[in-house]
């Protein structure tokens, strides 16, 4: 199912498996990750995983990762992006600082290979 509502960056919402994705890119990536999970290459696939960002008792924002899954026991956090906004860049830095060991991988190509377990 495709939704007609236009976004600021002309992304078109799509729905797969009863989940609404913000863009065709995100929906396409989900299909690929779901196939990888079904084949056993990745495990524990989660969609739209929230990360609360609190600093000194004050909530700053909530970041919602597009996908989170495991490769060889290591957690990978992915965000599909056609456009890297300044707000996204700031939230990425904040989440990575507040959640030690978390690295958000930016995916521009839905067919990108699964990220190796150790990300620099």
C-alpha positions in Angstrom: 0.0 0.0 0.0 1.3 3.5 -0.9 0.4 6.6 0.9 0.0 9.9 -1.1 1.1 12.3 1.7 4.2 14.1 0.5 7.1 14.8 2.9 9.5 17.7 3.0 12.0 15.6 1.0 9.5 14.0 -1.3 9.6 10.6 0.4 6.6 8.5 -0.1 5.3 6.4 2.8 4.8 2.7 2.1 3.5 -0.3 4.1 4.9 -3.8 4.3 3.8 -6.6 6.7 1.5 -4.1 8.4 4.4 -1.7 9.2 4.3 1.9 7.8 7.7 3.1 6.6 8.6 6.7 6.0 10.0 6.1 2.5 10.3 3.6 -0.3 14.0 3.3 0.6 13.2 2.3 4.2 10.6 -0.2 3.0 13.0 -1.8 0.5 15.7 -2.1 3.2 13.2 -3.8 5.5 12.4 -6.4 2.8 16.1 -7.2 2.3 16.8 -7.3 6.1 13.7 -9.6 6.6 15.0 -12.0 3.9 18.5 -12.0 5.7 16.8 -12.7 9.0 14.8 -15.6 7.4 18.1 -17.0 5.9 19.8 -16.8 9.3 22.4 -14.2 8.3 21.1 -11.7 10.8 18.9 -12.2 14.0 16.6 -10.2 16.2 15.5 -7.7 13.6 13.6 -4.8 15.2 11.9 -1.9 13.4 11.6 1.7 14.5 13.5 1.2 17.8 13.3 4.3 20.1 16.3 5.7 21.9 15.4 8.3 24.7 18.0 11.0 25.0 18.3 12.4 28.5 21.0 14.8 29.8 21.2 15.7 33.5 17.7 14.6 34.1 16.2 16.5 31.2 14.7 14.9 28.1 16.4 16.3 25.0 14.8 14.3 22.3 13.8 10.8 21.2 15.6 9.2 18.2 13.9 6.4 16.4 16.2 4.1 14.6 14.9 2.5 11.4 16.3 -0.9 12.2 18.3 -2.8 14.8 19.5 -6.3 14.4 22.4 -8.6 15.3 25.2 -9.9 13.1 27.4 -12.6 14.8 26.1 -11.5 18.2 27.0 -7.8 17.6 24.2 -5.2 17.5 23.8 -3.0 14.4 21.7 0.1 14.4 20.7 1.4 10.9 19.0 4.4 9.6 18.1 4.7 5.9 18.7 8.2 4.6 18.3 9.9 1.2 19.2 13.3 2.8 21.4 13.8 5.8 19.9 16.7 7.7 21.6 18.7 10.4 19.0 17.5 12.9 19.8 13.9 12.1 23.5 14.5 12.4 23.0 16.0 15.8 20.7 13.2 17.0 23.2 10.6 15.7 26.1 12.1 17.7 23.9 12.4 20.8 22.7 8.8 20.7 26.2 7.5 20.1 27.4 9.6 23.1 24.6 8.5 25.4 24.6 4.9 24.5 28.3 3.7 24.6 29.1 1.1 21.9 26.2 2.2 19.7 27.1 3.2 16.2 24.4 4.3 13.8 25.1 3.1 10.3 23.6 5.2 7.5 22.3 3.3 4.6 21.6 5.1 1.3 21.4 1.9 -0.8 18.8 -0.7 0.4 20.9 -3.5 -1.2 24.0 -2.6 0.9 25.7 -5.6 2.4 25.0 -6.4 6.0 27.4 -4.3 8.1 30.3 -6.3 9.6 30.0 -6.8 13.3 32.9 -4.5 14.2 32.2 -1.0 13.0 35.0 1.6 13.3 
